[in-house]
Amino acid sequence: KELSAKLHLPKEKFTIIPNGIDTDFFDNLKPNPVLRESLGIKQTDTVIICVANLYINKGHKYLLEAFEEVFRQYPNTHLILAGEGPERENITSQIDSYTSKSNIHLLGRRSDIPELLKISHIFALPTFYEGMSNAIQEAMASSLAIISTDISENKDLLTKGIDSLLVPAKDSEALKKALLELLENETLLNTLGNASHATILESFSIQKTVLQWKEIKKKNIY
């Protein structure tokens, strides 16, 4: 919309092609029990993961607040934070003040994000603003139940209540309720995970993106 207004061109003149995800790659990955063991996570424990650089706008503060409350009811739940950034010191300080700290894994920058996603059950990203999130797309390709914020960018990827739970930004109470809803209802957790995977296959796979580019080429648009 912004570009359309800036260039004084009708929206019909624009074609939006989303980022494409190699869904076959994620489908062929299997959960690695050794990776779980290396993190001190039992095979029967539930894993929540957040993949995001450590910036204020990613909302780690609120996720940690929510997890501290969730941990009191579900002590066999773990939270993985994968990413690096300027908020590390603040995040580390916050973690150290919590009773849940032994179950929070601040991993820094990792080269094995797909493998970490495959040992997880819930993907949580309480971001204040976003582009089209590659992290969310990869979580969808991994068949995870998604919890994120109800910002417009996320609504281009996700449908609340169908393939995700979307909550207001900067709201740890809403995050806690969403996490508890999934932890208390395994059927819902699995349903959302299957639906997020179906959404990525239908609309955001690399195969779909390639077809869209081919259609544009046929029309000699560029």
C-alpha positions as CSV (number, residue, x, y, z in Angstrom):
1,K,0.0,0.0,0.0
2,E,2.8,2.4,0.9
3,L,4.7,1.8,-2.3
4,S,1.5,2.1,-4.4
5,A,0.8,5.5,-2.8
6,K,4.4,6.7,-3.2
7,L,4.6,5.8,-6.9
8,H,1.0,6.9,-7.6
9,L,0.2,3.6,-9.1
10,P,-2.9,1.4,-8.6
11,K,-2.4,-1.7,-6.5
12,E,-3.3,-3.8,-9.5
13,K,0.1,-2.9,-11.0
14,F,1.9,-4.8,-8.2
15,T,2.5,-8.4,-7.8
16,I,3.6,-9.6,-4.3
17,I,5.8,-12.7,-4.2
18,P,6.5,-14.0,-0.7
19,N,9.6,-15.6,0.5
20,G,9.7,-19.3,-0.4
21,I,10.6,-22.1,2.0
22,D,12.2,-25.4,1.0
23,T,9.5,-27.5,2.6
24,D,11.0,-30.8,1.3
25,F,14.2,-30.0,3.4
26,F,12.2,-29.6,6.6
27,D,10.0,-32.6,5.9
28,N,13.0,-34.8,5.5
29,L,14.6,-33.8,8.8
30,K,14.0,-36.0,11.8
31,P,14.2,-35.0,15.5
32,N,17.6,-35.7,16.9
33,P,17.5,-37.1,20.4
34,V,21.2,-36.5,20.9
35,L,20.6,-32.7,20.4
36,R,18.0,-32.8,23.1
37,E,20.3,-34.7,25.4
38,S,23.1,-32.2,24.8
39,L,20.8,-29.4,26.0
40,G,19.7,-31.4,29.1
41,I,16.2,-31.8,27.8
42,K,14.5,-35.2,28.4
43,Q,12.8,-36.9,25.5
44,T,9.4,-36.5,27.3
45,D,9.8,-32.8,28.0
46,T,7.9,-30.1,26.0
47,V,10.0,-27.5,24.2
48,I,9.1,-23.9,23.3
49,I,11.4,-22.2,21.0
50,C,12.0,-18.6,19.9
51,V,14.3,-17.9,17.0
52,A,15.1,-14.2,16.9
53,N,18.0,-11.8,17.2
54,L,18.1,-10.3,20.7
55,Y,16.6,-6.9,20.1
56,I,13.9,-5.1,22.1
57,N,11.4,-5.3,19.4
58,K,11.4,-9.1,19.3
59,G,9.7,-9.2,22.7
60,H,11.9,-11.6,24.6
61,K,11.1,-9.8,27.9
62,Y,7.5,-10.6,27.6
63,L,8.1,-14.2,26.6
64,L,10.3,-14.7,29.6
65,E,7.8,-13.2,31.9
66,A,5.1,-15.6,30.5
67,F,7.4,-18.6,30.7
68,E,8.2,-18.0,34.3
69,E,4.5,-18.3,35.1
70,V,4.0,-21.3,32.8
71,F,7.0,-23.1,34.4
72,R,5.3,-23.0,37.8
73,Q,2.5,-25.2,36.4
74,Y,4.6,-27.2,33.8
75,P,8.1,-27.7,35.3
76,N,8.9,-30.2,32.5
77,T,8.7,-27.5,29.9
78,H,11.8,-25.9,28.4
79,L,12.3,-22.6,26.5
80,I,15.0,-22.3,23.8
81,L,16.1,-18.8,22.8
82,A,18.3,-18.9,19.6
83,G,19.8,-15.7,18.4
84,E,22.3,-13.0,19.3
85,G,22.1,-9.2,19.8
86,P,22.4,-6.1,22.0
87,E,19.8,-7.2,24.5
88,R,21.8,-10.3,25.7
89,E,22.9,-8.7,28.9
90,N,19.3,-7.6,29.9
91,I,17.9,-10.9,28.9
92,T,20.6,-12.8,30.8
93,S,19.9,-10.7,33.9
94,Q,16.1,-11.4,33.6
95,I,16.7,-15.1,33.3
96,D,19.0,-15.2,36.3
97,S,16.2,-13.7,38.5
98,Y,13.7,-16.5,37.6
99,T,13.0,-19.9,39.2
100,S,12.7,-21.2,35.6
101,K,16.3,-20.3,34.7
102,S,17.5,-23.9,34.6
103,N,14.9,-24.7,31.9
104,I,15.8,-21.6,29.8
105,H,18.5,-22.2,27.1
106,L,20.0,-19.0,25.8
107,L,22.0,-20.5,22.9
108,G,23.2,-17.4,21.0
109,R,23.7,-17.6,17.3
110,R,23.3,-21.2,16.0
111,S,23.9,-22.9,12.6
112,D,21.4,-25.7,13.4
113,I,18.1,-23.9,13.6
114,P,16.2,-26.5,11.5
115,E,17.4,-29.2,13.9
116,L,16.4,-27.1,16.9
117,L,12.9,-26.6,15.5
118,K,12.6,-30.3,14.9
119,I,13.1,-31.1,18.6
120,S,10.5,-28.4,19.6
121,H,6.7,-28.3,19.9
122,I,5.8,-24.7,20.1
123,F,7.3,-21.7,18.3
124,A,6.8,-18.3,20.1
125,L,7.7,-14.9,18.6
126,P,6.2,-12.0,20.5
127,T,7.6,-9.4,18.0
128,F,6.4,-5.8,18.0
129,Y,6.8,-5.4,14.3
130,E,8.2,-7.6,11.5
131,G,8.7,-8.1,7.8
132,M,7.6,-11.5,6.4
133,S,9.3,-13.6,9.1
134,N,11.5,-16.3,7.8
135,A,11.7,-17.6,11.3
136,I,7.9,-18.1,11.5
137,Q,7.9,-19.7,8.0
138,E,10.6,-22.2,9.0
139,A,8.6,-23.0,12.2
140,M,5.5,-23.6,10.0
141,A,7.5,-25.9,7.7
142,S,8.6,-27.8,10.9
143,S,4.9,-28.4,11.8
144,L,5.1,-26.4,15.0
145,A,2.2,-24.7,16.8
146,I,2.8,-21.0,16.3
147,I,2.2,-18.3,18.9
148,S,3.0,-14.7,17.7
149,T,1.6,-11.2,17.8
150,D,-1.5,-10.0,15.9
151,I,0.4,-7.5,13.9
152,S,-0.5,-7.0,10.2
153,E,2.7,-8.6,8.9
154,N,2.0,-11.8,10.7
155,K,-1.6,-11.9,9.4
156,D,-0.2,-12.1,5.9
157,L,1.3,-15.5,7.0
158,L,-1.0,-16.8,9.7
159,T,-4.7,-17.1,10.5
160,K,-5.6,-16.8,14.1
161,G,-7.3,-19.9,15.5
162,I,-6.7,-21.9,12.4
163,D,-2.9,-22.3,12.2
164,S,-1.8,-20.1,15.1
165,L,-2.6,-18.2,18.2
166,L,-2.0,-14.5,17.8
167,V,-1.9,-12.2,20.8
168,P,-1.3,-8.5,21.4
169,A,2.3,-7.3,21.5
170,K,3.9,-6.4,24.8
171,D,1.4,-8.6,26.7
172,S,3.0,-11.3,28.8
173,E,-0.4,-12.3,30.3
174,A,-1.8,-13.1,26.9
175,L,1.3,-15.0,26.0
176,K,1.0,-17.0,29.2
177,K,-2.6,-17.9,28.4
178,A,-1.7,-18.9,24.9
179,L,1.1,-21.1,26.0
180,L,-1.0,-22.7,28.7
181,E,-3.8,-23.3,26.2
182,L,-1.5,-25.4,24.1
183,L,0.2,-27.2,27.0
184,E,-3.2,-28.1,28.4
185,N,-4.6,-29.3,25.0
186,E,-2.4,-31.6,23.1
187,T,-5.0,-32.0,20.4
188,L,-5.1,-28.3,19.7
189,L,-1.3,-28.2,19.7
190,N,-1.1,-30.9,17.1
191,T,-4.0,-29.4,15.1
192,L,-2.3,-26.0,14.9
193,G,1.0,-27.6,14.0
194,N,-0.5,-29.6,11.2
195,A,-2.4,-26.5,9.9
196,S,0.7,-24.3,9.9
197,H,2.5,-26.9,7.9
198,A,-0.5,-27.1,5.4
199,T,-0.4,-23.3,5.1
200,I,3.3,-23.2,4.2
201,L,2.9,-26.0,1.7
202,E,-0.1,-24.3,0.0
203,S,1.1,-20.7,-0.1
204,F,4.7,-20.3,0.8
205,S,6.7,-23.2,-0.4
206,I,9.7,-22.6,-2.7
207,Q,7.9,-24.5,-5.5
208,K,5.0,-22.1,-5.2
209,T,7.3,-19.1,-5.3
210,V,9.1,-20.4,-8.4
211,L,5.8,-20.8,-10.2
212,Q,4.9,-17.2,-9.4
213,W,8.2,-15.9,-10.8
214,K,7.6,-18.0,-13.9
215,E,4.2,-16.4,-14.4
216,I,5.7,-12.9,-14.1
217,K,8.4,-13.9,-16.7
218,K,5.7,-15.1,-19.1
219,K,4.0,-11.7,-18.9
220,N,7.3,-9.9,-19.5
221,I,6.5,-7.6,-16.5
222,Y,10.2,-7.0,-15.8
